[in-house]
Amino acid sequence: MESNISEGKTAAIISYILIVGPLIALSMNSEKKNSFASFHIRQGLGITLTFITLGVTISHFESIAIAAPMWIFISVLAVYGIFTAARGETKPLPLLGNFFQKWLHKL
């Protein structure tokens, strides 16, 4: 199990970089599937999809009072994910992580 974590740690951490991170991590994990990396790729892709969805929705308001909490929320989730991946843990993100695992289980 420990070798599985160490092999997938780089892809897991990269997956939390918004938009491009999950794509890079998916390509890194495409040949030799790593369950640790796959878990974090689902989490990172979920954050990216949430970011895009909220961003498109919030962009209609053009208000920093609405946009700032979204940025803080997404940033906190991404930092939390990076730290759990770096520690070698597979803890879902708060609030949305279990949904990401369920919705993106094919990855």
C-alpha positions as CSV (number, residue, x, y, z in Angstrom):
1,M,0.0,0.0,0.0
2,E,2.8,2.4,0.9
3,S,4.4,1.9,-2.6
4,N,1.0,2.6,-4.2
5,I,0.8,6.0,-2.3
6,S,4.4,7.0,-3.1
7,E,4.0,6.1,-6.8
8,G,0.7,8.1,-7.1
9,K,1.6,11.1,-4.9
10,T,2.9,13.4,-7.7
11,A,-0.2,12.9,-9.8
12,A,-2.4,13.3,-6.8
13,I,-0.9,16.6,-5.8
14,I,-0.9,17.9,-9.4
15,S,-4.6,17.1,-9.8
16,Y,-5.5,20.0,-7.4
17,I,-4.2,22.6,-9.8
18,L,-7.4,24.1,-11.2
19,I,-8.4,23.3,-14.8
20,V,-5.1,21.9,-16.1
21,G,-4.1,19.8,-13.1
22,P,-6.7,17.1,-13.5
23,L,-5.9,16.8,-17.2
24,I,-2.2,16.4,-16.5
25,A,-2.8,14.0,-13.7
26,L,-5.2,11.9,-15.8
27,S,-2.6,11.5,-18.5
28,M,0.1,10.6,-15.8
29,N,-2.3,8.0,-14.4
30,S,-3.6,6.6,-17.8
31,E,-1.2,3.7,-18.4
32,K,-0.6,2.3,-15.0
33,K,-3.7,3.0,-12.9
34,N,-2.9,4.0,-9.3
35,S,-5.9,3.9,-6.9
36,F,-4.4,6.6,-4.7
37,A,-3.9,9.0,-7.6
38,S,-7.3,8.1,-9.1
39,F,-9.0,9.1,-5.8
40,H,-7.3,12.5,-5.8
41,I,-7.9,13.0,-9.5
42,R,-11.6,12.6,-8.9
43,Q,-11.4,15.1,-6.1
44,G,-9.4,17.6,-8.2
45,L,-11.6,17.2,-11.2
46,G,-14.6,17.8,-8.9
47,I,-13.1,21.0,-7.6
48,T,-12.4,22.2,-11.2
49,L,-16.0,21.4,-12.3
50,T,-17.4,23.2,-9.3
51,F,-15.1,26.2,-10.0
52,I,-16.3,26.4,-13.6
53,T,-19.9,26.0,-12.7
54,L,-19.8,28.5,-9.9
55,G,-17.7,30.9,-12.0
56,V,-20.1,30.9,-14.9
57,T,-23.1,31.4,-12.5
58,I,-21.5,34.1,-10.4
59,S,-20.0,36.0,-13.4
60,H,-23.5,37.3,-14.2
61,F,-23.5,39.3,-11.0
62,E,-20.1,41.1,-11.5
63,S,-19.8,41.7,-7.8
64,I,-16.6,41.1,-5.7
65,A,-18.9,40.5,-2.7
66,I,-20.2,37.4,-4.5
67,A,-17.0,36.3,-6.2
68,A,-14.6,36.5,-3.3
69,P,-16.4,33.8,-1.2
70,M,-16.3,31.5,-4.2
71,W,-12.6,32.0,-4.6
72,I,-12.0,31.4,-0.9
73,F,-14.2,28.3,-0.9
74,I,-12.4,26.8,-3.9
75,S,-8.9,27.8,-2.6
76,V,-9.6,26.2,0.8
77,L,-10.8,23.0,-0.8
78,A,-7.7,22.9,-3.2
79,V,-5.2,23.5,-0.3
80,Y,-7.0,20.9,1.8
81,G,-6.7,18.4,-1.0
82,I,-3.0,19.1,-1.7
83,F,-2.2,18.6,2.0
84,T,-4.1,15.3,2.3
85,A,-2.4,14.0,-0.9
86,A,1.0,15.1,0.4
87,R,0.3,13.2,3.7
88,G,-0.7,10.1,1.8
89,E,-4.3,10.2,3.0
90,T,-7.5,9.4,1.0
91,K,-9.9,11.7,2.9
92,P,-12.7,13.2,0.8
93,L,-12.9,17.0,0.6
94,P,-15.3,18.6,3.1
95,L,-18.9,19.1,1.8
96,L,-18.4,17.8,-1.7
97,G,-15.8,15.1,-1.7
98,N,-18.1,12.1,-1.3
99,F,-20.2,13.4,-4.2
100,F,-17.1,13.7,-6.4
101,Q,-16.2,10.1,-5.6
102,K,-19.7,8.9,-6.5
103,W,-20.2,11.0,-9.6
104,L,-16.7,10.5,-11.1
105,H,-16.2,6.8,-10.1
106,K,-15.4,5.8,-13.7
107,L,-12.1,7.6,-13.6
